[in-house]
């Protein structure tokens, strides 16, 4: 009877050691997967930050270009209408007026 109890205890011990060995291998693969996912998360966070910065730079550039275009349109309109400020009585030659007419954006 004692022999069967010892054999049962040895089988239980072998099963427990096998289970621990399997869990140890599983934990190792889970640690590796966690490290990979952490690196991927960091990379995606950095990419999102860079995209946000690029979006802000593009918006600032578009705003700057829009203000430059508005100033240029105002200058062309002032030239075409003859409102030069102090020298508003000066007339433009016809060929210069034709060139400036091509710059007018009527939309």
C-alpha positions in Angstrom: 0.0 0.0 0.0 2.8 2.3 0.8 4.4 1.6 -2.5 1.2 2.7 -4.4 1.1 5.9 -2.3 4.7 6.7 -3.2 4.1 6.0 -6.8 1.0 8.2 -6.8 3.0 11.0 -5.0 5.8 10.6 -7.6 3.4 10.8 -10.5 1.7 13.9 -8.9 5.1 15.5 -8.4 6.1 14.8 -12.0 2.8 16.3 -13.2 3.3 19.4 -11.0 6.8 19.8 -12.3 5.7 19.4 -15.9 2.9 21.9 -15.3 5.5 24.4 -13.9 7.8 23.8 -16.8 5.0 24.4 -19.3 3.9 27.6 -17.4 7.5 28.8 -17.4 7.7 28.5 -21.2 4.3 30.2 -21.6 5.4 33.1 -19.3 8.6 33.6 -21.3 6.7 33.9 -24.6 4.1 36.2 -22.9 7.0 38.4 -21.7 8.5 38.6 -25.2 5.1 39.4 -26.7 4.5 42.1 -24.0 7.8 43.7 -24.8 7.0 43.7 -28.5 3.6 45.2 -28.0 5.1 47.9 -25.7 7.6 48.9 -28.4 4.9 49.0 -31.0 2.7 51.2 -28.7 5.6 53.6 -28.2 6.3 53.7 -31.9 2.6 54.4 -32.7 2.4 57.1 -30.0 5.5 58.8 -31.4 4.0 58.6 -34.9 0.7 60.2 -33.7 2.7 63.0 -32.0 4.7 63.6 -35.2 1.5 63.6 -37.2 -0.1 66.2 -34.9 3.0 68.4 -35.2 3.0 68.1 -39.0 -0.7 69.0 -39.0 -0.1 72.1 -37.0 2.8 73.1 -39.2 0.7 72.6 -42.4 -2.1 74.7 -40.9 0.3 77.5 -40.0 1.8 77.4 -43.4 -1.6 77.4 -45.1 -2.7 80.4 -42.9 0.5 82.2 -43.8 0.0 81.6 -47.5 -3.6 82.7 -47.3 -2.6 86.0 -45.6 0.1 86.6 -48.2 -2.4 85.9 -51.0 -4.9 88.3 -49.4 -2.3 91.0 -49.2 -1.3 90.4 -52.8 -5.0 90.6 -53.9 -5.4 93.8 -52.0 -2.3 95.3 -53.6 -3.4 94.3 -57.1 -6.9 95.8 -56.5 -5.4 99.0 -55.2 -3.2 99.2 -58.3 -6.1 98.5 -60.6 -8.4 101.0 -59.0 -5.7 103.6 -58.8 -5.9 104.0 -55.1 -2.2 104.4 -54.4 -2.5 106.5 -51.3 -0.6 109.8 -51.7 0.0 109.4 -55.5 -3.6 108.3 -56.4 -3.7 110.7 -59.3 -1.1 108.8 -61.3 -2.4 106.7 -64.2 -1.0 103.4 -65.2 0.1 102.7 -68.8 -2.4 100.5 -70.7 0.1 97.6 -71.1 0.8 97.5 -67.3 -2.9 97.6 -66.6 -3.4 94.6 -69.0 -0.7 92.7 -67.2 -2.2 93.4 -63.8 -5.7 92.6 -65.1 -4.4 89.0 -65.6 -3.5 88.9 -61.9 -7.1 89.7 -60.8 -8.9 86.8 -59.2 -12.6 87.4 -59.6 -14.3 84.5 -57.8 
